[in-house]
Every structure is written in structure tokens, then in C-alpha cells.
Amino acid sequence: MLRPVIDWQKCQVCSPCQASSVCRVRAVVQIDVDEPPYIELGRCNGCAACVLACCCQAIVMKNGKSGQQIYEK
């Protein structure tokens, strides 16, 4: 199963977080504007909208078991 993963070294903690804004199931959560977002995998449906929306290219889709990177913007 593919899942989005945030690379916190690439994340610029944008305000507002574009990935969070486009997520229809609200799986990309940014609690504090000064902190990077995280992904609630229980809510995520794997649509990859967050990957395309992230202007910093900090989110990639990875294989859930192997961690192999599958898709990035």
C-alpha cells in the first residue's frame, strides 16, 4: 500500500500548509503554525493530492512495507 511520507528536512513549515489545505479527508494535520505537519495514516486514502500540493516537494509516496519511494512531484 502506498502512503505519503513527509521529509521534515525539506518541509519549510508554510503557513498555510498547502498540502493540508487540499487534503479532502484531513489526513495532513498541522497543529501549530510553527511546527511541520504530520500525516494521520488512519485517515489517509492514498490519493496523493498532498504530494502535488506541497510547494517544497517535502511529501513523497512510499511503499508501506518496504519504504521504497514510488512517486514524487
C-alpha positions as a Python dict, from the first residue, in 0.01 Angstrom:
ca = {
    (1, 'M'): (0, 0, 0),
    (2, 'L'): (130, 344, -89),
    (3, 'R'): (140, 606, 181),
    (4, 'P'): (258, 967, 192),
    (5, 'V'): (566, 1047, 397),
    (6, 'I'): (684, 1396, 493),
    (7, 'D'): (1055, 1472, 475),
    (8, 'W'): (1086, 1719, 760),
    (9, 'Q'): (1425, 1837, 636),
    (10, 'K'): (1260, 1962, 316),
    (11, 'C'): (945, 2096, 484),
    (12, 'Q'): (951, 2477, 511),
    (13, 'V'): (652, 2489, 751),
    (14, 'C'): (448, 2702, 512),
    (15, 'S'): (160, 2899, 652),
    (16, 'P'): (-92, 2793, 546),
    (17, 'C'): (25, 2442, 460),
    (18, 'Q'): (-94, 2380, 105),
    (19, 'A'): (-87, 2002, 147),
    (20, 'S'): (-316, 2032, 447),
    (21, 'S'): (-547, 2265, 255),
    (22, 'V'): (-604, 2023, -34),
    (23, 'C'): (-649, 1706, 171),
    (24, 'R'): (-1017, 1615, 147),
    (25, 'V'): (-1003, 1366, 433),
    (26, 'R'): (-796, 1599, 654),
    (27, 'A'): (-515, 1350, 695),
    (28, 'V'): (-243, 1617, 674),
    (29, 'V'): (-251, 1780, 1015),
    (30, 'Q'): (-63, 2089, 1125),
    (31, 'I'): (-142, 2156, 1490),
    (32, 'D'): (81, 2459, 1539),
    (33, 'V'): (178, 2702, 1263),
    (34, 'D'): (541, 2690, 1378),
    (35, 'E'): (564, 2311, 1352),
    (36, 'P'): (572, 2085, 1046),
    (37, 'P'): (258, 1888, 962),
    (38, 'Y'): (220, 1515, 1002),
    (39, 'I'): (2, 1261, 824),
    (40, 'E'): (-265, 1064, 1007),
    (41, 'L'): (-238, 737, 817),
    (42, 'G'): (-570, 615, 958),
    (43, 'R'): (-748, 891, 766),
    (44, 'C'): (-532, 893, 453),
    (45, 'N'): (-688, 737, 141),
    (46, 'G'): (-365, 747, -63),
    (47, 'C'): (-488, 994, -326),
    (48, 'A'): (-151, 1181, -335),
    (49, 'A'): (-312, 1526, -358),
    (50, 'C'): (-77, 1639, -82),
    (51, 'V'): (226, 1533, -288),
    (52, 'L'): (120, 1756, -575),
    (53, 'A'): (21, 2046, -348),
    (54, 'C'): (341, 2067, -144),
    (55, 'C'): (546, 2351, -290),
    (56, 'C'): (860, 2231, -108),
    (57, 'Q'): (839, 1878, -251),
    (58, 'A'): (858, 1753, 107),
    (59, 'I'): (593, 1480, 64),
    (60, 'V'): (651, 1161, -133),
    (61, 'M'): (454, 840, -172),
    (62, 'K'): (633, 534, -37),
    (63, 'N'): (555, 167, -24),
    (64, 'G'): (420, 98, 324),
    (65, 'K'): (612, -227, 375),
    (66, 'S'): (948, -167, 212),
    (67, 'G'): (969, 212, 245),
    (68, 'Q'): (1066, 226, -124),
    (69, 'Q'): (990, 563, -279),
    (70, 'I'): (732, 524, -554),
    (71, 'Y'): (605, 868, -655),
    (72, 'E'): (710, 1224, -605),
    (73, 'K'): (621, 1555, -762),
}
